[in-house]
Amino acid sequence: MLLILTPNIDPESAVYRQLLAHLGSLENIQLRVHHEQGVEQTLTEIYLIGNTAAVSLDHMRSLPGVERAAASQATPIIGGGSIRPATAGHRRTRRAG
């Protein structure tokens, strides 16, 4: 899940600190914070990594300091023999000496 905070949010502000404290209390969720400094504004993104299916997107959108929230698509789990080796179905060719 990705949270985009309000532009130019001050990392020292009470809103920012309370938001991080709340997000840090979520079970089985790790946070990755990214700041991008532009010419006119600073953009702050917070990535929620882990069991985000248990997190309400509407709740995240309603938190003070959050401008937008988006859920990532589920990543399929590959296994059970559904992946063939890279050489399957390919002919090997010999190089001329």
Contacts in CASP RR format, 6 or more apart in sequence:
PFRMAT RR
TARGET T0000
AUTHOR 0000-0000-0000
METHOD contacts of the structure
MODEL  1
MLLILTPNIDPESAVYRQLLAHLGSLENIQLRVHHEQGVEQTLTEIYLIG
NTAAVSLDHMRSLPGVERAAASQATPIIGGGSIRPATAGHRRTRRAG
1 47 0 8 1.000
1 48 0 8 1.000
1 52 0 8 1.000
1 55 0 8 1.000
1 57 0 8 1.000
1 60 0 8 1.000
1 69 0 8 1.000
1 70 0 8 1.000
1 71 0 8 1.000
1 72 0 8 1.000
2 45 0 8 1.000
2 46 0 8 1.000
2 47 0 8 1.000
2 48 0 8 1.000
2 69 0 8 1.000
2 70 0 8 1.000
2 72 0 8 1.000
3 23 0 8 1.000
3 45 0 8 1.000
3 46 0 8 1.000
3 47 0 8 1.000
3 48 0 8 1.000
3 60 0 8 1.000
3 63 0 8 1.000
3 66 0 8 1.000
3 68 0 8 1.000
3 69 0 8 1.000
4 43 0 8 1.000
4 44 0 8 1.000
4 45 0 8 1.000
4 66 0 8 1.000
4 67 0 8 1.000
4 68 0 8 1.000
4 69 0 8 1.000
4 70 0 8 1.000
5 16 0 8 1.000
5 19 0 8 1.000
5 43 0 8 1.000
5 44 0 8 1.000
5 45 0 8 1.000
5 46 0 8 1.000
5 65 0 8 1.000
5 66 0 8 1.000
5 67 0 8 1.000
6 65 0 8 1.000
6 66 0 8 1.000
6 67 0 8 1.000
7 41 0 8 1.000
7 42 0 8 1.000
7 43 0 8 1.000
7 67 0 8 1.000
8 41 0 8 1.000
8 42 0 8 1.000
9 15 0 8 1.000
9 16 0 8 1.000
9 42 0 8 1.000
9 44 0 8 1.000
9 65 0 8 1.000
10 16 0 8 1.000
11 35 0 8 1.000
11 44 0 8 1.000
15 64 0 8 1.000
15 65 0 8 1.000
16 65 0 8 1.000
18 64 0 8 1.000
19 46 0 8 1.000
19 63 0 8 1.000
19 64 0 8 1.000
19 65 0 8 1.000
19 66 0 8 1.000
20 31 0 8 1.000
20 33 0 8 1.000
20 46 0 8 1.000
22 63 0 8 1.000
23 29 0 8 1.000
23 31 0 8 1.000
23 46 0 8 1.000
23 48 0 8 1.000
24 31 0 8 1.000
26 48 0 8 1.000
26 55 0 8 1.000
27 51 0 8 1.000
27 54 0 8 1.000
28 50 0 8 1.000
28 51 0 8 1.000
28 54 0 8 1.000
29 48 0 8 1.000
29 49 0 8 1.000
29 50 0 8 1.000
29 51 0 8 1.000
29 52 0 8 1.000
29 55 0 8 1.000
30 48 0 8 1.000
30 49 0 8 1.000
30 50 0 8 1.000
31 46 0 8 1.000
31 47 0 8 1.000
31 48 0 8 1.000
31 49 0 8 1.000
32 46 0 8 1.000
32 47 0 8 1.000
32 49 0 8 1.000
33 44 0 8 1.000
33 45 0 8 1.000
33 46 0 8 1.000
33 47 0 8 1.000
34 44 0 8 1.000
34 45 0 8 1.000
34 46 0 8 1.000
34 47 0 8 1.000
35 42 0 8 1.000
35 43 0 8 1.000
35 44 0 8 1.000
36 42 0 8 1.000
36 43 0 8 1.000
36 44 0 8 1.000
36 45 0 8 1.000
48 55 0 8 1.000
48 60 0 8 1.000
52 71 0 8 1.000
52 72 0 8 1.000
57 69 0 8 1.000
57 70 0 8 1.000
57 71 0 8 1.000
60 66 0 8 1.000
60 69 0 8 1.000
61 68 0 8 1.000
61 69 0 8 1.000
END
